[in-house]
Amino acid sequence: MKKIVLAYSGGLDTSIILKWLQINYKAEVIAYTSNIGQNLNKRKIVQNAKRLGVKKL
């Protein structure tokens, strides 16, 4: 199985591309999130990623 690492913010744009990659490339998407000084709701990001089928975050 293909694996793709996606810089994931938990927002609409990255959530849509995450599903698109899963469907069109039949790939496992590994979501990468980093705090670079912005306000993050880590719990919400993790919940969104898991709901979308991400196994590694």
Secondary structure, DSSP 8 states (H G I E B T S, - for coil): -EEEEEE--SSHHHHHHHHHHHHHH-EEEEEE---SSS---HHHHHHHHHHTT-S--
